[in-house]
Amino acid sequence: MLDGEKQIIEDAIKGEASAFGLLYDKYQPQIYRFVYLKVGHREEAEDLTHQVFLSALQNIEKYQHKGFPFSSWLYQISRNKIIDHWRTKKITLDIEDAAEQGENDLEIEKIGIRFEIERVQKAIPRLKDEYQNVIIMRFIEELSYEEIATALNKPQTTVRVLQHRAIKQLKDILGK
């Protein structure tokens, strides 16, 4: 609280610009921080903080000390400005449109996944036989390296190398 803040507020209510300037200097940094944390963008926070103090200046004669600090009145104005800010930025979307859009996105995603799976399935036969075996056993049958090594009668390290090479060759075939 400023020394003699009550008197400074009374002087600001009477229209003394210098008194309001003292209030601005005292409270601007904390109001700016509050607004910035709510909106996350420096320019928007600066604009909103300016609007808060402009509104406070225009309505200072309505301020009544009710046992709360002057800053609580400024925070109240800030909160309202932030709500208005988000309200104007809000994109409205009909619920049915949103549900339909969500379904469409899900269908598009499913189609994309199916397309990729089909591409991979068509590419697997183009791999060397041992690469095909490793890819099918590891990713389709979901066998462990130990199970694949036993099935192919090869060491686990060899299975890992074969998997790495198979994936590299698949990527080359698929053009990725």
N, C-alpha and C positions, 0 to 999 in steps of 0.2 A: 504494500500500500504506500502510496506517495505521502510525504509529509503534508498534512493539511488537505488530504484528498477530498474530504467532504466539502471543503470550501472551493476547491478547484472544480468539483462537479457542479456546485451551485453557480459558480462563475460561468461555466460552460453552458448551463441551462439559460443563463441571462444573455447568452450570445457572444461571450468573449472567445474569440478564435484562439488566442494564445493559451487559454485554459484547456480547450479541447485538444490543442496541439500537445500539451503536457500528457494528457490521457493517452493520446495516440502513441507518443514516444514510449510511454510505459508499457502499454498493452499490445502494441502491434506485433512484437516478436512472438509472444506466446499464442496470440490468435492465429498468426501465420502458421506456426508449427502445427496447431490443431487442425487447421484447414488443410495444410499440406498432407498430413497423415491420413486425412479422409479422402482426398482426391488423387494424391500421388503424382501430380504434375506441377512443376514449379510455376509455369505461366498461369495455369488455372487457379492455383493457390494464391498467387499475387492478385489476380483479378478479383477473386472472391473476397480476399482480405480487404481490398480496396472498397468493394461493395459493402462489406460489413461496417467499415468505419464511415462510409458515406451515409449509410442508413442510420447509424448511431448519431451522426451529426444532425441529420434531418429530423430525428425523433428524440433528441436529447431532452426537449422540454417535457416529454412524457415519462422520462425516467423518474422513478420514485425509489428512494432508499427503503428497502424492506428488511434490513438486517443482513443482507447478503452483499458480498463484495461487488463493486462495479464490474469486475471481470465476468461475473456470472451472467450479467445482462448482455455483455458482448458475446459470450459463448452461446447464449440463447439465440442471438441474432445470427451468429456464425452457423449454428446448427440449422436454422431455417434457410439460410442462403445455400448451404450444402444440399439440403433436401430439394430445394428448388433446382439447383444445378443438376442433380441426378435425375430429377423428374423430367427436365428438358432434354437430357441425353438419352433417356430411356427409349429403347426401341420396342414398340408394341407389336405383338404378334398374336393373332387370334389363336385360341387354344386348339381349335380343330386344325388350323393350318400348321401349328407347331407339331401336333401329333402326326399329321400326314407327312410333314417334312421329315420327322424322325423316322417314320416307317420307310420313306423313300431312301433316306440315307442308309438305313440298315440294309435295305434290299440292294442298293448299289454296292455297299461293302461286301455283301454275300456274293453278288455276281463277280466282283473283282477277285475275291478269294477263290471262288470256283474256277475262274479263268486262269489264275496263277497255278492252281493245282493241276488243271488240265495241261497247261504248258509244261510243268515239271514232269507229269506222267508221260507226255509225249517225248520228252528229252531223255528220260532214264534209259530207254532201249538203245539210245545212241552212245551210251557210255560203254567202256570196256566191261566185260563180264564180271570181273571181281569188284569193280566200282559199283555196278548195279547191285550186287549182293550186299555190299556194305550199306549202301543207301537204303535199300529196302528193309534190311534187318534192323538198322539203327533207327530210321525215322518213320517207317510204316509199321513194322512189327514191334518197335520200341524195345529192342533187346539191349542188354548192357554190353560194354566192350568185352567183358569176360565171356558172355554167352556167344557173341559173334566170333571171338577168337577160337573158342572150342568148336563151333560149327564149321569154321573155315580151316581149322587146324593150322592156325597162324598165331604168333605172339600178339598180345594186346597192343604193343607199340606199333606193330605193322598194321593192325586194324585202324589205329588212329591216323597213321600216315595215309592209308588207303582212303579213309573218310575225307581227310583234308584234300587230297588230290581229286577225289570224286566231286566234292563240292566245287572246287576250282573249275573243273571241267564242265560241270553243270552251269555254272555262272557264264562260262565262255559260250556254251551252246545257247543259253537264254539271252545272251547279249547284255549282261549286267556286270 
